[in-house]
């Protein structure tokens, strides 16, 4: 059974930084991609960033480009999200996700991702 376990959320002041991690376990993958999504109260879940298994291809939402950096450790099937210059509007539950058949490239669509973590809360105070 595939499990994705996130860690690293918390409370931070505006302008600060946090690093999220998400480790996948339960089976081996090839040609996969991992992504981060977030959901604020009363809003739909939205795409944040994605990366392919080799780390050679990344995709970011416009709202986080230049502030967030996604990276991956393929040997550990672990994805990271370094979040800098955080803003109050970044407050949300952050979910990691895995697309087990990303042969056509990265996707920002939730439906493309097969497995999801339980989410970790990120709160940015003003």
Secondary structure, DSSP 8 states (H G I E B T S, - for coil): --EEEEE--EEEETT--EEEEEEEESS--SS-EEEEEEE-TTS--EEEEEEETTS--EEE-TTTBTTEEEEEEGGGTEEEEEE-S--GGG-EEEEEEEETT-TT-----GGG--EE---EEEEEE-
